[in-house]
Amino acid sequence: MKKILTAVIGVLVVAGAGVGLWIVLDSSAPAATVGKTKITASQINNSVKTIVAERKTVSTTGMQLAFGSALNAEELNYYIISTLLADTAAANGVKVTDAQVTTREAAILKQEGSAAKLKSGEVSASIASTDFPGYVREILYVEALTALVEKQGTSVSNSGTAVQGLVRAQAAKEGVTIDKKYGTWDATNVTVNPPATATSTTTTTK
């Protein structure tokens, strides 16, 4: 699963992780805004609930998993980056269809070997199964934007930096604001930094 997400992780820094209990936040307030798009606390809570529930369905031995405020920050990061990638793609005339997402999902399942292995990979990467299509769409956006900048003359070795630059510029243009309960927005690295109280991930042993 980590290989599957290389396209996204290699371009956009994933938020750090920490330990603690799952924190339920006020679902009526926006967790963040990207331009005119509001990301609600309810969206974050639903994803986190699914992640926590799905961790109980597989062996998590040896997995580094985030909890509490750090997990909330990771999920908020997913929603923000998903929005920014879609907007960056639209601004550059790049489209990703539902059919492309479905085809890539099938290819990933085949690559993983079974639904059980895919589920284990999702848990290890803290991806809610309900959000998996969104992650696949992110991968396709990154691939398409990478192809675009390379076509425009950017070298393969610098294409990741160029794509991150496009997303950074889009974020600056639209404006990203985050409820401080979730952490802070790092405009340079295009990522959510979890609250200062959050610590590192934990490696599970059972």
N, C-alpha and C positions, 0 to 999 in steps of 0.2 A: 504493500500500500504506500509506503514512503516513496518508492520509485514512481508510483502512479502520480503522486503529487509534486514530483520534482519540478515540473513546469511552473507551478505556482510558487512553491517554496523557494526555488532558485531565483525568482525575480522579486518577490514581495516577502519581507521579513515577517514571520509569524510571531505573534505576541508571546512573551515569556510565560512560564507556568508557575503555579504555586500550590500550597496545601491548605486544607481547611474543609469545612463542611459546605455543601451546596447552599448558596445564599439566594433566597427568593426576594426579588426586588419588586417595587411598585409597578405593576403591569400597566397602569394607566398613564404613566409618564414616558416620554420618549427617552430611549437610552442614548440615542445620537441622531444627528441630522446630517445628511450629505446634500448640500444645496437645498432643494425643496422636498427631498425624500426623508421621511421620518422612519427611523428604526425603533420599534417599540420594545419596552422591557418584556412584554408578553412573548415576542418572537424569541428573545434570548432565553427566557425561562422555559419555553417549550422545547427548544433545542437542547438545553442543558438537562432537562428532565429525561428526554429520550436518551441522551448519552449515558447518564447515570444508570438508567434502567437497563440499557443494552450491555453495560459492563458486567451485569449479573448473569448474562447469557453465555459468556465465553470465559476461558481461562485467561486471566490478566497477569499471570506470572511473568515477571521481568519487564512488564510494560511501564513506561514513564508516563504517568497520567496526572493531569492538572485537576484541582478541585477548587471549590469556593470562588473567591473573587478572581483568581487567575483563570479559571475555566470560563467564568462570565466574560472576562476580557477577551479570551480566545474566540468565543462565539460572536461577540460584538465585532471583533476584527474581521471575521468571516463575512458578516453582513455588510460591513463598510466596504471591504475590498470587492465583494461581489457587485455592489452598486457602482463603485468607481470603475471597475473593469467594463461593466456594461456601458457606462457613460463614455468612457474613453474609446471603446470600440465604436459606438455610435458617432462620436465626434470625428472619427477617422474613416467612416464609411465601411466599417467591418461588421458583418452579421454572422450570428451563430443560430442555426435553426434547431427546433426541437428534435427533428429527425437526426441531426448530427449528434446531439446529446445522447439520444437513445442508442445510436450505433456505437458510440464510444463506450457507453455503459456496458453494452454487450461484450465489447472487446476487452474491457477491464475484467469483467466476470470470467471470461475465457482465460485471460492471463493469470488470474488468481487461482483458477482450477476448480473452484466450487463456491457455492453461496456461503458455506460455513467459513471458508478461508477469507472471503470478501468481508464477511461480518467481523471476523477477528481483526482484519486490517483496518476497518472503519473504527473499531473500538480503540485500537492502538493509536490511531491518528486523531482520536476524539472527534470523529465525524458522526453526527446523528444520521441514521439511515435515511431519514426524511430530507436531510440536506445534501445527500450524496449527488443527486442530479445537479444541484447548484455548484458543487465543487467540480464536477465534470465540465460544466459550462465555463467555469473559471479557467480550467486547463485549456479549453478550446479557444477562449478569448486570448489567452496569453500566446498560444501557438499562432493564432492568426495575426496578432499584433507583432509578434516576432518576425513572421514572414514579411509583414509590411515594412518594418524598419530595415530589414535586410535587403528588400527590393529597392528601397530608397538609398542604399549604399552603405548602411551600417555593417561592419564586419560581424561575423558569427560570434566572435569572442566578446564583442561589445553590445550585442543585441539585447541581452538581459538588462543591462544598465540603461539602454535606450528605452525599453518598454517601461521600466520603472520610472524613468523620467517623464514619459507620457502620462502615466497614472498620477505621479506627483503633481504635474502641471494641472491635471484635471481636478485634483483635490484642492489645489490652491485657488483655481477658478471658481469652483462651486462653494468651497468652505466646508470644513468638517468640524462639528462641535460634539462633545461627548459629556454626558453626565459624569461628574467627578467620582461618583460611586464606582464607576467601571475602570477608572484610571485616566490616562491622558493620551492625547493624540500626538504622535511623533511625525510631524510633517516631513522631516528629512528622510526618514526610513519608511514612511508610508505604512505605519502600523500603530496598534494600540498598545501602550505600555500599561501593564496592570498596576493597581494601587501599590504604593510603597510598602504596605503591610504584607503584600503577597510574597511568598518565598518560592523555592524551587519546586520542580515536579517531584513526585515520589515514585519509587520503583516498587511495584506490588510484588508480593511473594506468595500470593495464594489466588 
